[in-house]
Amino acid sequence: MSAVLIASITQLCEPDHHNDPAWLEPWLANKSPEGLRTMLLAGIRTLFVAEVDGTVAAVGGISGDSVVLNYVAPQYRFMGVSRALMAALEASLQAQGHNTIRLMSSATAHRFYLDLGWQDLSQPGIDYAHTGRPMSKVLAP
């Protein structure tokens, strides 16, 4: 899981971090095996994996009413893995009783989320480079 997160961030999200260590280091700080272990033991996040032929192809996570992780391994990009993982994350949030769900989108993933029916909540004049763009989605009953 850690390898997928790190590869996705470093290789696919370059438009967000521009290979700048000042941006990359905080983003990667909790993506190590120990960081993931801490997330799981703390119980604040539920993590999901999508597999292709027994290989972890994507990692997602939810917490409260939000999608907090959604990363695909570079070799599985544009193969429907992230779309399938998002469907599972959304279904899990809906099963927990959440009708409106949230996430913070990177610039890299923004179009992907819009295509899945998410609404952009960002406001003009605010720089979302370090925080991600706020988005929400109302789930069908």
C-alpha positions as CSV (number, residue, x, y, z in Angstrom):
1,M,0.0,0.0,0.0
2,S,2.8,2.4,0.9
3,A,4.6,1.8,-2.4
4,V,1.4,2.6,-4.4
5,L,0.8,5.8,-2.5
6,I,4.4,7.0,-2.9
7,A,4.6,6.1,-6.6
8,S,1.3,7.7,-7.3
9,I,2.2,10.9,-5.6
10,T,5.7,11.2,-6.9
11,Q,5.0,10.0,-10.5
12,L,1.4,11.1,-11.2
13,C,0.9,14.2,-9.1
14,E,3.9,16.2,-10.4
15,P,1.5,19.0,-11.6
16,D,0.7,19.5,-7.9
17,H,4.2,19.2,-6.3
18,H,6.5,20.2,-9.2
19,N,9.1,17.8,-7.7
20,D,9.7,20.5,-5.0
21,P,10.8,18.7,-1.7
22,A,9.1,21.4,0.3
23,W,5.7,20.2,-1.1
24,L,6.6,16.5,-1.4
25,E,7.9,15.8,2.1
26,P,4.8,16.8,4.0
27,W,2.6,15.0,1.4
28,L,4.6,11.8,1.8
29,A,5.2,12.0,5.5
30,N,2.5,9.6,6.6
31,K,2.6,7.4,3.5
32,S,5.3,5.1,4.8
33,P,4.5,1.6,6.0
34,E,4.7,2.9,9.6
35,G,2.5,5.9,8.7
36,L,-0.2,3.6,7.3
37,R,0.1,1.3,10.3
38,T,-0.5,4.3,12.6
39,M,-3.6,5.3,10.5
40,L,-5.0,1.9,10.9
41,L,-4.2,1.5,14.6
42,A,-5.7,4.9,15.4
43,G,-9.0,3.8,13.9
44,I,-9.6,7.2,12.3
45,R,-9.5,5.9,8.8
46,T,-10.7,2.9,7.0
47,L,-8.4,1.9,4.2
48,F,-9.3,0.0,1.0
49,V,-7.2,-1.6,-1.7
50,A,-8.1,-2.5,-5.3
51,E,-6.2,-5.4,-6.7
52,V,-5.4,-6.5,-10.2
53,D,-4.3,-10.1,-10.5
54,G,-3.3,-10.2,-6.8
55,T,-1.3,-6.9,-7.0
56,V,-2.3,-3.8,-5.1
57,A,-3.3,-1.4,-7.9
58,A,-4.9,1.4,-5.9
59,V,-5.4,2.5,-2.3
60,G,-8.3,4.5,-0.9
61,G,-9.4,5.7,2.5
62,I,-12.4,7.2,4.2
63,S,-12.8,9.0,7.5
64,G,-16.1,10.4,8.8
65,D,-18.0,11.7,5.8
66,S,-14.9,12.1,3.6
67,V,-12.7,10.3,1.1
68,V,-9.3,11.0,2.5
69,L,-7.1,8.8,0.1
70,N,-7.5,7.8,-3.5
71,Y,-4.3,6.9,-5.3
72,V,-3.6,4.5,-8.2
73,A,-0.3,2.9,-9.1
74,P,1.1,4.5,-12.2
75,Q,1.0,1.3,-14.3
76,Y,-2.8,1.0,-13.6
77,R,-3.8,4.6,-14.4
78,F,-6.6,4.9,-17.0
79,M,-7.6,1.3,-16.5
80,G,-10.8,1.9,-14.4
81,V,-9.2,0.9,-11.2
82,S,-9.6,4.3,-9.5
83,R,-13.2,4.5,-10.8
84,A,-14.0,1.1,-9.2
85,L,-12.2,2.1,-6.0
86,M,-14.2,5.4,-5.8
87,A,-17.4,3.5,-6.3
88,A,-16.5,1.3,-3.3
89,L,-15.5,4.3,-1.1
90,E,-18.8,6.1,-2.0
91,A,-20.8,3.0,-1.3
92,S,-19.2,2.5,2.1
93,L,-19.8,6.1,3.1
94,Q,-23.4,5.8,2.0
95,A,-23.8,2.5,3.9
96,Q,-22.6,4.5,7.0
97,G,-25.5,6.9,6.5
98,H,-23.7,9.8,4.8
99,N,-25.8,11.5,2.1
100,T,-23.3,14.3,1.3
101,I,-19.7,13.3,1.1
102,R,-16.5,15.3,0.8
103,L,-12.9,15.2,-0.4
104,M,-10.0,17.5,-1.1
105,S,-8.8,17.1,-4.7
106,S,-5.4,17.5,-6.1
107,A,-5.0,19.4,-9.3
108,T,-4.1,16.1,-10.9
109,A,-7.4,14.4,-9.9
110,H,-9.8,17.3,-10.2
111,R,-11.1,16.4,-13.7
112,F,-11.5,12.8,-12.6
113,Y,-13.7,13.7,-9.7
114,L,-15.8,16.1,-11.8
115,D,-16.4,13.3,-14.3
116,L,-17.7,11.2,-11.4
117,G,-20.3,13.8,-10.4
118,W,-18.4,15.6,-7.7
119,Q,-19.0,19.4,-7.3
120,D,-16.1,21.8,-7.0
121,L,-16.6,24.0,-3.9
122,S,-13.4,26.1,-4.4
123,Q,-13.8,29.8,-4.4
124,P,-12.1,32.3,-6.8
125,G,-9.0,34.0,-5.4
126,I,-8.0,31.3,-3.0
127,D,-4.8,29.3,-3.6
128,Y,-5.6,25.6,-3.0
129,A,-2.2,24.4,-4.1
130,H,-1.1,23.1,-0.6
131,T,-4.5,22.1,0.7
132,G,-6.4,20.6,-2.3
133,R,-9.6,21.8,-3.8
134,P,-12.7,21.1,-1.6
135,M,-15.4,19.0,-3.4
136,S,-18.6,17.4,-2.4
137,K,-21.1,14.9,-3.8
138,V,-24.7,14.2,-2.9
139,L,-25.4,10.5,-3.0
140,A,-28.6,9.2,-4.5
141,P,-30.9,7.7,-1.9
